[in-house]
Amino acid sequence: QAEEELKAAWSQQAGQLQEMGRREHLLRSDVQRAGEQLESFKTRVMQICSPSAAGSRGKSVTEQQVIEKVRQISDENQRSHEREKSLQKELSSRLAQEKEVSANIEVFKKSLQKLQ
């Protein structure tokens, strides 16, 4: 009876080990697939951000390159936004000046008409 129990326990442990091996294999496959997807994503980001920097196929793009490129684009975006705000202020100022000049012209026209 003890021998039968040992065989059953051994069989159960062997089944568990096989299951663990199968799960490990699946996990390794998932990790490999995730790594490939990351490389593909990094390459696509670099191609979109800077087609010339993504360059040759097979050349791995580092995470640092992607981060730097995204930072560079973000900085450029921020500068563009600041420039846009500056131009908006300048435009508003010029429109205000134009209104003032138009008002002065109207006053001048009325004064001329009164003088005539």
C-alpha positions in Angstrom: 0.0 0.0 0.0 2.9 2.4 0.8 4.4 1.6 -2.5 1.1 2.4 -4.3 0.9 5.7 -2.4 4.5 6.5 -3.4 3.8 5.7 -7.0 0.7 7.9 -6.9 2.6 10.8 -5.3 5.4 10.3 -7.8 3.0 10.3 -10.7 1.3 13.4 -9.3 4.6 15.2 -8.9 5.7 14.2 -12.4 2.4 15.6 -13.8 3.0 18.8 -11.9 6.6 19.1 -13.2 5.4 18.5 -16.7 2.7 21.2 -16.2 5.3 23.6 -14.8 7.6 22.9 -17.8 4.8 23.6 -20.2 4.0 26.9 -18.4 7.6 27.9 -18.4 7.8 27.2 -22.1 4.7 29.3 -22.7 6.1 32.1 -20.5 9.4 32.1 -22.4 7.5 32.3 -25.7 5.4 35.2 -24.4 8.5 37.0 -23.2 10.2 36.5 -26.6 7.1 37.7 -28.4 6.9 40.8 -26.2 10.5 41.6 -26.8 9.9 41.3 -30.6 6.9 43.5 -30.3 8.9 46.1 -28.3 11.6 46.2 -31.0 9.0 46.6 -33.7 7.3 49.4 -31.7 10.6 51.2 -31.2 11.5 50.9 -34.8 8.1 52.2 -35.9 8.4 55.1 -33.4 11.8 56.0 -34.9 10.5 55.7 -38.4 7.7 58.1 -37.7 9.8 60.5 -35.7 12.8 60.4 -37.9 12.8 58.2 -41.0 16.5 58.8 -41.7 17.4 57.8 -38.1 15.5 54.5 -38.2 17.7 53.7 -41.2 18.7 50.2 -42.0 16.7 47.2 -41.3 18.1 44.8 -38.8 19.7 47.6 -36.9 18.2 47.6 -33.4 16.9 50.9 -32.1 17.7 51.4 -28.4 15.2 52.6 -25.9 17.4 55.5 -25.2 17.2 56.6 -28.9 13.5 56.4 -28.8 13.3 58.4 -25.5 15.7 61.0 -26.9 13.7 61.4 -30.1 10.4 61.7 -28.3 12.0 64.2 -25.9 13.3 66.2 -28.9 9.9 66.2 -30.6 8.3 67.2 -27.3 10.7 70.1 -26.9 10.1 71.2 -30.5 6.4 71.1 -29.8 6.8 73.2 -26.7 8.8 75.8 -28.6 6.2 75.9 -31.4 3.5 76.4 -28.8 5.4 79.2 -27.2 6.0 80.8 -30.6 2.3 80.5 -31.4 1.4 82.3 -28.1 3.9 85.0 -28.9 2.5 85.5 -32.4 -1.0 85.6 -31.0 0.0 88.4 -28.6 1.7 90.3 -31.4 -1.3 89.9 -33.7 -3.7 91.1 -30.9 -1.4 94.1 -30.3 -1.4 94.9 -34.0 -5.1 94.6 -34.3 -5.5 96.9 -31.3 -3.2 99.4 -33.0 -5.1 99.1 -36.2 -8.4 99.8 -34.5 -6.8 102.8 -32.8 -5.5 104.1 -36.1 -8.9 103.5 -37.7 -10.6 105.4 -34.9 -8.1 108.3 -35.3 -8.7 108.4 -39.1 -12.5 108.6 -38.5 -12.0 111.5 -36.0 -9.7 113.1 -38.5 -12.3 112.7 -41.3 -15.0 114.2 -39.2 -12.7 117.1 -38.3 -12.0 117.7 -42.0 -15.7 117.6 -42.8 -16.4 120.2 -40.1 -13.6 122.4 -41.4 -15.0 122.3 -44.9 
